[in-house]
Each structure stands twice: as C-alpha cells, then as structure tokens.
C-alpha cells in the first residue's frame, strides 16, 4: 500500500498514521481516543482496532510490547519509492518539478554516493560549466569507479573547484583533482556559508547537522592538514568519519533566479583571483 494513499483524506488508517507521526508509540486505547477526537464522524473502538491490525499486517505499523508506531522499514521504503518516482517524473518533465528539494542522508558516504551516481546523468540538468565551492579538502581513499565518474564528468564539462583552505592536504587533493581534468583554485574566499555545487539548473547546498559531527570533521581536518599522520592512520581516521552515522542534508534549489544569483556571485569571486 503506497504512502500517498494512506496519508491522503480522513479515513481511519490515514488518521492513525497522522496521529502516530506526531507521537509514538501509543497503546490501542490511546490511538482510539486520538482518532475519535480527530475524526469528524463517529468512530467505534472496533473500527480503529481493525484498522490498526490491518496496518500491522501490511507492515505499515510495528509493535513494541503493547504499543504501536509507524514501521521504520515502511518509512524507508516509502521514501525511496517517492524519491525514485519524483526523479523519473522530473527527467520526463511530467508535472511541475519541485524547485526546492530536501534530501536527508545518514552519513557522508551516502551523500557522496548520491551525488556521484547522478553527476553524469541529467538529474541536475545540463550546463557547460560546473562550480564547486568547498571550505576544505579531505584526504581519503576513493574507489576506481568514483575516479572514473569524476574523470568522465571533467572531460565533458568545465569543472572549476574552489577551496577556502590551502594546507598541505588541500594542495595534494587539488593536484589529484587537476589530474582528473578539473581546474582547482585553493586559498580563495568561498563556500560561505556552506559547501555548494552549481551545475545544470541546480544549486546544491550541503549541510552536516549537529555540532558534535561538525566538530569531528574539523578535528579530523586539523589533524590531517599537515600530513602529520601516516597514510594508513589518515585513511582509518577518515573512514571512521566518512561512514559514521550522522545527518547530512542536501538542499537542491532549481529556482532560475537563485541559480543566476549564485552563478553571478561565484564568477565575481573567481574574477578577484584569476585561474
């Protein structure tokens, strides 16, 4: 059963899901009283009980002892379905594409895989140039597949990568990206307030949610910037952060006015430091 159908309207199952989305877990009795309070029509305990049991049998709800909540697995599958459908509709220009899209990931690795898996498709639209603004570079092992993806992209587009820092590790990563075909400028005032990719018809902004997580990234960068640790130690330290569970949010803005404004500001930054 699809999420949009369950959440639409004011049927009993829809009310149950809306109630459990605000507070969970709840007992059958609490669900019944909440549904009766929210419903515009008389609601019997038997009707609510039957709907809860059907949702449980369909895997939409989960049970913890004698209380119920929306199944985390169902939420994950529904999110994947809606994201895939929205992507397919956007590619075929069906309906009005959302100008602002928010994507949430559970690690830096997940966000990286998402971007790299779509960079050579038309998901972000098409343009001759791509601009990346980063606060700093990180030193980490990269797969052959990802290297091939980056090289392919840089061979077809004018890829300009800007980095605010210019430590030893930033210079090393800059050299690596240059070898793949990118134009890299380090020590340039950019990426304020956050890391940004401008490509196609999109401005993609990246956010790491949580003070502790951001502090961990800064600690790793400060420890690696002068390459004081051996490579094995650097890779191990980064892997512990790269795959660590943390909230990473991508905001994709497809508003033409926003795109033009960010492009203008980006080119103005570059004009102050020719490359």
HELIX and SHEET records of a PDB file:
HELIX    1   1 UNK A    3  UNK A    7  1                                   5    
HELIX    2   2 UNK A   12  UNK A   22  1                                  11    
HELIX    3   3 UNK A   28  UNK A   38  1                                  11    
HELIX    4   4 UNK A   45  UNK A   57  1                                  13    
HELIX    5   5 UNK A   72  UNK A   91  1                                  20    
HELIX    6   6 UNK A  108  UNK A  118  1                                  11    
HELIX    7   7 UNK A  144  UNK A  156  1                                  13    
HELIX    8   8 UNK A  168  UNK A  179  1                                  12    
HELIX    9   9 UNK A  211  UNK A  224  1                                  14    
HELIX   10  10 UNK A  231  UNK A  242  1                                  12    
HELIX   11  11 UNK A  256  UNK A  271  1                                  16    
SHEET    1   A 3 UNK A  26  UNK A  27  0                                        
SHEET    2   A 3 UNK A  67  UNK A  70 -1                                        
SHEET    3   A 3 UNK A  61  UNK A  64 -1                                        
SHEET    1   B 7 UNK A 100  UNK A 105  0                                        
SHEET    2   B 7 UNK A 247  UNK A 253 -1                                        
SHEET    3   B 7 UNK A 202  UNK A 209 -1                                        
SHEET    4   B 7 UNK A 195  UNK A 199 -1                                        
SHEET    5   B 7 UNK A 129  UNK A 134 -1                                        
SHEET    6   B 7 UNK A 158  UNK A 163  1                                        
SHEET    7   B 7 UNK A 183  UNK A 186  1                                        
END                                                                             
